[in-house]
Amino acid sequence: MASQTKTQPNSGFNRRLFLAGAAGGAMLPVAARAAPPKPKKRGVWQNSRGTPADEDNLVDKVTDFSYQNDVLAQWIVDIWTGPANNPLITPSTGSISMTQYLARSAAAKTALAARGIYLERPIVITEDEYDASFNLADAGLDATVGVVFVLPRPTRPTLAGPPLLETAKMLMAITPNGI
């Protein structure tokens, strides 16, 4: 006995439209939504951005991680409570030249060596620089030897009273808020 398949002719009837109408709804075209804004690229990037406004060129992000160390926590406190023109983070706004970044890197290398930490190309950047998408290429640093430390904003802790060391340790545990 041969199997018979019933086929229904296509009458142009659209069940979905029929049910939407029966439920009191109407099928109206919906205006296209504007694309949501791109999220801001924060962090440390290996490649050059090009122009300050061109974040689309930032494609090689360097890994973020946090590391807690008493010596580094004290270093944060020393920077927070030290002179405003600290060579580790000055200048930190405007157009910073590669020469200025390399001077900051040399200052970081010296400061870390004084604390028993020996790195080839360290640099300290501010949290604002991190938020503005700092990139190693424009600083003249290479991801294979460069190590970036992010200094928490001095507005995060209450600098008036102790214990700042514990505050620095807590901020170090939150990437990117700690060196």
Order of alpha helices (4+ residues) and beta strands (2+ residues): alpha-beta-alpha-alpha-beta-alpha-beta-beta-alpha
